[in-house]
Amino acid sequence: MRKVQFYGAVSLDGYLATTDDRLDWLFQTEGAEEAPTEAFMQQVDTAIMGRHTYEYTMAQTTDQLINPYNPDTQSIVMTTKPHAGDDHTIFTNADLPTLVDKLRQASGKNIWIVGGAGVLMPLLTADLIDDLYIQIAPVFLGDGITLFNQADYQHRFKLAATNQYGQLAEVHYTR
């Protein structure tokens, strides 16, 4: 069965991005370029993200590994207004836990959950996340877009590893 893996970074106070969707605080963190993004991407062939994450990566990200243009990755964009995609991108408003459960059963590599609480929280609530790779940058943003929000669930994960990449700390939790 394919694993469902969140891989992303937050500030010390738990924000994924600033209120205006900026990530410069992350890219200015010494050591961020040392993170094993390429090795992680070799394990996945599907990325599920929200529309805001998709639009940001299309406009701002030039790294072909994480850009939805990557021909080795099928991108699934969750949106309230689905529209026609292309060979590499599907726009859908399908029930996310049902979609992910079907994808887990299909053959392929692992599934990467990209972005914030809108995509992550329904999957955590449904107990469908196998791995959390959370990189923590030593900066307080004070406000922004959160990774987690309030939900009616409780799940325990096991600490699998901690790593340091310059000033970036990474924790890896497994279900």
C-alpha positions in Angstrom: 0.0 0.0 0.0 1.2 3.5 -0.9 2.2 5.8 2.0 0.6 9.2 2.5 3.3 11.6 3.5 3.2 15.3 4.5 6.5 17.1 3.8 6.9 20.8 4.5 8.3 23.6 6.6 6.9 25.9 9.3 8.1 28.8 11.4 8.8 28.3 15.1 5.3 29.6 15.8 3.7 27.1 13.4 3.1 29.1 10.2 3.6 27.8 6.7 3.5 31.2 5.0 2.9 34.8 5.8 -0.6 36.2 5.5 0.3 37.4 2.0 1.5 33.9 1.0 5.2 34.7 1.2 7.9 32.0 1.9 11.0 34.2 1.8 11.5 33.6 5.5 12.1 29.9 4.7 14.3 30.5 1.7 16.4 32.9 3.8 17.1 30.2 6.4 20.7 29.0 6.2 20.8 25.3 5.4 17.4 25.0 3.7 19.1 24.0 0.5 20.6 21.0 2.3 17.2 19.5 3.1 16.8 16.1 1.4 13.9 17.3 -0.9 15.3 15.4 -3.9 15.6 12.1 -2.0 12.0 12.6 -0.7 10.7 13.3 -4.2 12.1 10.0 -5.5 9.6 8.2 -3.2 6.5 10.0 -4.5 4.7 10.1 -7.8 1.5 12.0 -6.7 1.2 15.4 -5.0 -2.1 16.6 -3.4 -2.4 20.3 -2.7 -4.9 23.1 -2.3 -5.4 25.7 -5.0 -3.4 28.4 -3.1 -0.4 26.1 -2.8 -0.7 25.2 -6.5 -0.9 28.8 -7.6 2.1 29.8 -5.5 4.3 26.9 -6.7 3.4 27.7 -10.3 4.2 31.3 -10.0 7.2 31.2 -7.6 8.9 27.9 -7.6 11.5 27.2 -10.2 12.8 23.9 -8.7 11.4 21.3 -11.1 11.3 18.7 -8.3 8.5 20.4 -6.4 7.0 22.4 -9.2 3.7 21.0 -10.6 5.3 21.1 -14.0 7.5 18.1 -12.9 6.6 15.3 -15.4 7.3 12.6 -12.9 4.6 13.8 -10.5 0.8 13.7 -10.9 -0.5 16.9 -9.2 -4.0 16.8 -7.7 -5.4 20.2 -6.8 -8.2 20.4 -4.4 -10.5 23.3 -5.3 -14.1 24.3 -4.9 -14.2 25.2 -8.6 -12.7 22.3 -10.6 -11.8 22.8 -14.2 -9.9 21.0 -16.9 -6.3 20.2 -16.1 -3.6 18.7 -18.3 -1.6 15.5 -18.4 0.1 16.3 -15.1 -2.6 18.2 -13.1 -6.1 17.3 -12.0 -8.4 19.9 -10.4 -11.1 18.3 -8.2 -13.6 18.9 -5.4 -13.8 15.2 -4.6 -14.1 14.1 -1.0 -10.4 14.2 0.0 -10.3 11.2 2.4 -12.2 9.1 -0.1 -9.8 10.2 -2.9 -6.7 9.5 -0.8 -8.0 6.1 0.3 -8.5 5.1 -3.3 -5.1 6.3 -4.3 -3.5 4.4 -1.4 -4.9 1.2 -2.8 -3.6 1.8 -6.4 -0.2 0.9 -7.5 2.5 3.5 -7.6 4.9 5.4 -5.4 4.0 7.3 -2.2 1.6 10.3 -2.1 2.9 13.7 -1.0 0.6 16.0 0.9 1.6 19.6 0.1 0.5 22.8 1.8 -1.7 23.7 4.7 -4.5 22.8 7.0 -7.1 22.7 4.3 -5.5 19.6 2.8 -3.7 18.1 5.8 -6.4 18.3 8.5 -9.1 16.2 6.7 -6.5 13.5 6.2 -5.2 13.7 9.8 -8.8 13.5 11.1 -9.5 10.4 8.9 -6.2 8.9 10.1 -4.8 8.7 6.6 -1.4 10.3 7.2 1.5 7.8 7.5 4.4 10.2 7.8 5.0 13.8 8.8 8.2 15.4 7.7 8.1 18.8 9.3 11.1 21.2 8.9 11.2 24.0 11.4 12.9 27.4 10.6 14.2 29.5 13.5 11.9 32.5 12.8 8.7 33.8 14.4 6.2 35.2 11.9 3.6 36.3 14.4 0.8 35.6 12.0 0.2 33.7 8.8 -1.2 30.5 7.3 -1.2 27.7 9.8 -0.3 24.0 9.2 -2.8 22.7 11.8 -6.1 24.0 12.9 -8.7 22.9 15.5 -10.3 19.5 14.8 -12.1 16.8 16.6 -9.5 14.0 16.6 -6.6 12.6 18.6 -3.9 10.5 17.0 -0.5 9.6 18.4 2.6 9.5 16.1 6.0 8.0 16.8 9.2 10.0 16.4 11.2 8.3 13.7 14.1 10.8 13.3 15.4 14.3 13.8 17.8 15.9 11.4 19.5 19.3 11.2 20.2 21.1 7.9 22.1 24.3 8.9 19.6 26.3 10.9 16.6 24.1 9.8 15.5 21.4 12.1 13.5 18.5 10.7 11.3 16.0 12.7 10.0 12.9 11.1 7.0 11.2 12.7 5.3 8.0 11.6 1.9 6.7 12.4 
